Amino acid sequence: PRFRNFLGSQLFVRDTPRDIMAGDAAAIVAKGDTWYLIWAGVLVFFMQAGFGMLEAGSVRAKNTKNILLKNLLDACLGAITWWAIGFGFAYGDSNDNVFIGTGASGFALSSADYNASYTSEGYDWAGWFFQFTFAAAAATIVSGGVAERCALTGYLAYSVIITAFIYPVVVHWVWDSEGMLSSFNTSGSAILGGCVDFAGSGVV
């Protein structure tokens, strides 16, 4: 049973050990989900290193530093662009249209982290990081195709455009619950019932 005790002028209601354990279990599950997303994102982000090594081995020795710098700047610019614009276009909120995300809460990840009622245990930021690693991989894939054929400024402009608009729109179509190709779309507006993407291979 619940019990009460007085401390000064305030009345505190304490939960039973069973209530406390249930709350702790939910918090542990939320923390586990957050940890798993971060870990999975780290593994996906290792593709950046793989692309870097592949491309460094594919170009002439004099261009090795250039291609590695492109890979590094891809990740840096991609993170800023995905945080400020791309994530909002990809996921938005529950009032998006079938083509692109429009909800303000996704842009610059303007979440309610600062509120005392925030209970996400960092899951929203971990989800952002996980999705960012895919966005960075999508932008980096092209760097090998244009190696030794594209100026640095042109490549960085392309990287920003793909991370801010091109890739997020495709993500919204397939992975968001309002997307026109999403199998998660329950509103009936998905084309032919939506498609199933295998491990991100179709979208990326």
Secondary structure, DSSP 8 states (H G I E B T S, - for coil): --EEEEETTEEEEE--HHHHHHHHHHHHHHHHHHHHHHHHHHHHHHHHHHHHHHHHHHS-GGGHHHHHHHHHHHHHHHHHHIIIIIHHHHH--TT--SSS---GGGGGG---TTSTT--STTHHHHHHHHHHHHHHHHHHHHHHHTTTTS-HHHHHHHHHHIIIIIHHHHHHHHHSTT-TTBTT--SS-SGGG-B--STTTTT-
